[in-house]
Amino acid sequence: MMTPEDKYALKEFLRGASVFVGASVVFIVILIALTYFASGGKPLESSFEVVDKYKECDVVRYAPHQAAEYKYFLHCPK
């Protein structure tokens, strides 16, 4: 059988847990909204750009999700 102190402690714990879960949900929603508006309402896309030629191939620069890091590769048609 639960004592009145146990019931009070359980209520306080559940109240604190619900505040934590609610604040976490609000924080996640804000992050999603900021990401959406930062992209101008469009989904983030990876960008490929032909920057040069090497023999018969295109030199392609790849920037995943507009990151500051670039990757380069050759695209050679057959």
Secondary structure in CASP SS format (residue, H / E / C, confidence):
PFRMAT SS
TARGET T0000
AUTHOR 0000-0000-0000
METHOD secondary structure of the structure
MODEL  1
M C 1.00
M C 1.00
T C 1.00
P H 1.00
E H 1.00
D H 1.00
K H 1.00
Y H 1.00
A H 1.00
L H 1.00
K H 1.00
E H 1.00
F H 1.00
L H 1.00
R H 1.00
G H 1.00
A H 1.00
S H 1.00
V H 1.00
F H 1.00
V H 1.00
G H 1.00
A H 1.00
S H 1.00
V H 1.00
V H 1.00
F H 1.00
I H 1.00
V H 1.00
I H 1.00
L H 1.00
I H 1.00
A H 1.00
L H 1.00
T H 1.00
Y H 1.00
F H 1.00
A H 1.00
S C 1.00
G C 1.00
G C 1.00
K C 1.00
P C 1.00
L C 1.00
E C 1.00
S C 1.00
S E 1.00
F E 1.00
E E 1.00
V E 1.00
V E 1.00
D E 1.00
K E 1.00
Y E 1.00
K C 1.00
E C 1.00
C E 1.00
D E 1.00
V E 1.00
V E 1.00
R E 1.00
Y E 1.00
A E 1.00
P H 1.00
H H 1.00
Q H 1.00
A C 1.00
A C 1.00
E C 1.00
Y C 1.00
K E 1.00
Y E 1.00
F E 1.00
L E 1.00
H E 1.00
C C 1.00
P C 1.00
K C 1.00
END
